[in-house]
């Protein structure tokens, strides 16, 4: 049974790497935020707006416990998922956790290029975004660093490098 759980800060490439790994291994991929949106029939942004971050984190915790029970699966978690409740300990018990690690400058560049709405980033200037990412990443690093594996994704900027990352994950996990 394969259960690979990808964690890291928003913009690190969790969904991109997870989808590529899923295609290569031929096993299903679940993005936890998409799973939540599908189950709740609302966007993450709408849930944040209606229930606040605390309300969202409770829903996220419950949905995480659902999807992490699936077998032969690759899961990408939201950037904050490992940092609440006992989520990181639970993830490490449930499967092979991989932290996609990137510098704040790389994450900022990825987030500025991204098309999706990120509730925690709305209304921030580029300078405020950099400060926010740097501060939040430092606070989250103690959780992320408990993953079983860490993959540097600072240069995850083209298909060849995505493919190399997938190969490195396969080597790490011997699959």
C-alpha positions in Angstrom: 0.0 0.0 0.0 1.3 3.5 -0.9 0.2 6.6 0.9 2.3 9.7 0.1 1.5 13.0 1.8 3.0 16.2 0.5 3.3 19.2 2.8 4.9 22.6 2.5 4.1 26.3 2.3 1.6 27.6 -0.2 3.2 28.1 -3.6 5.9 25.4 -3.0 4.4 23.2 -5.8 2.6 20.5 -3.7 -0.2 20.1 -6.2 2.1 20.3 -9.3 4.5 17.6 -7.9 1.6 15.5 -6.5 -0.2 15.4 -9.9 3.1 14.5 -11.7 3.9 11.8 -9.2 0.3 10.5 -9.5 0.6 10.3 -13.3 3.9 8.5 -13.1 2.8 6.0 -10.4 -0.7 5.5 -11.7 -2.4 6.1 -8.4 -5.0 8.7 -7.4 -4.1 12.2 -6.3 -6.1 14.3 -3.9 -5.5 18.0 -3.1 -6.9 18.4 0.4 -8.3 21.9 -0.4 -10.1 20.6 -3.5 -11.4 17.7 -1.5 -12.8 20.1 1.1 -14.4 22.3 -1.6 -16.0 19.3 -3.2 -17.4 18.0 0.1 -18.5 21.4 1.4 -19.7 22.7 -2.0 -17.9 26.0 -1.2 -14.5 27.4 -2.0 -11.9 27.6 0.7 -12.2 31.4 0.5 -15.9 31.2 1.1 -15.4 28.9 4.1 -12.8 31.3 5.5 -15.2 34.2 5.0 -18.1 32.5 6.6 -16.3 30.7 9.5 -13.0 32.3 9.9 -9.7 30.5 10.0 -10.6 28.5 13.1 -13.8 27.2 11.5 -11.9 26.3 8.4 -9.2 24.5 10.3 -11.8 22.3 12.1 -13.3 21.3 8.7 -9.8 20.7 7.3 -9.0 18.5 10.3 -12.1 16.3 9.8 -11.5 16.1 6.0 -7.9 15.2 6.5 -8.9 12.3 8.6 -11.2 11.1 5.8 -8.7 11.4 2.9 -5.7 10.1 4.9 -7.5 6.8 5.3 -7.6 6.1 1.6 -5.1 3.5 0.3 -2.8 3.8 -2.7 -3.1 7.6 -2.8 -1.0 10.8 -3.0 -2.3 13.7 -1.0 -1.2 17.3 -1.0 -2.1 19.3 2.1 -2.8 23.0 2.5 0.2 25.0 3.7 -1.3 25.3 7.3 -2.6 21.8 7.6 0.4 20.3 9.5 0.4 23.2 12.0 -3.0 22.6 13.7 -4.3 20.1 16.1 -2.2 16.9 16.0 -2.2 16.9 12.2 1.6 16.5 11.6 1.9 13.5 14.0 -1.2 12.0 12.4 0.2 12.4 8.9 3.5 10.8 9.8 1.6 7.8 11.2 -0.5 7.5 8.1 2.1 7.6 5.4 5.3 8.8 3.9 5.4 12.6 4.4 7.4 14.8 2.1 8.2 18.4 2.9 8.7 20.5 -0.3 11.0 23.2 1.0 11.6 26.5 -0.7 13.0 29.9 0.3 10.6 32.8 0.9 11.7 34.6 -2.3 10.9 31.5 -4.4 7.5 31.1 -2.7 6.7 34.8 -3.2 7.5 34.5 -6.9 5.3 31.4 -7.3 2.4 33.0 -5.4 2.6 36.2 -7.5 2.3 34.1 -10.6 -0.5 31.9 -9.2 -4.0 32.2 -10.4 -5.8 31.0 -7.3 -7.2 33.1 -4.5 -5.3 32.7 -1.3 -7.4 34.0 1.6 -4.5 34.7 3.9 -2.7 36.8 1.2 -5.6 39.1 0.1 -4.9 42.8 0.0 -1.1 42.6 0.7 1.5 44.6 -1.2 4.6 42.7 -2.5 6.6 43.9 0.5 3.9 42.9 3.0 3.6 39.5 1.2 7.4 38.9 1.6 7.3 39.8 5.3 4.2 37.7 5.8 5.7 34.6 4.0 9.0 34.9 5.9 7.3 35.2 9.3 4.8 32.5 8.7 7.3 30.1 7.1 9.5 30.5 10.2 6.6 29.7 12.5 5.6 26.7 10.4 9.1 25.3 9.9 9.1 23.3 13.2 6.0 21.4 11.9 7.2 20.9 8.3 10.6 19.8 9.4 9.1 16.7 11.2 8.2 15.2 7.8 9.9 11.9 7.1 11.5 13.4 3.9 12.5 16.8 2.7 12.9 17.9 -0.9 14.4 21.2 -1.9 12.2 22.7 -4.5 13.8 26.1 -4.9 14.3 25.5 -8.6 11.0 23.9 -9.5 10.3 26.2 -12.5 9.9 24.0 -15.5 8.7 20.5 -16.5 12.1 19.0 -16.5 12.8 20.0 -12.9 9.3 18.8 -11.9 10.2 15.5 -13.5 13.5 15.4 -11.6 11.7 16.1 -8.3 9.3 13.2 -9.0 12.3 11.0 -9.7 14.0 12.1 -6.4 10.8 11.3 -4.5 10.7 7.9 -6.0 14.3 7.3 -5.0 13.6 8.6 -1.4 10.6 6.2 -1.1 12.1 3.4 -3.1 9.1 3.1 -5.4 
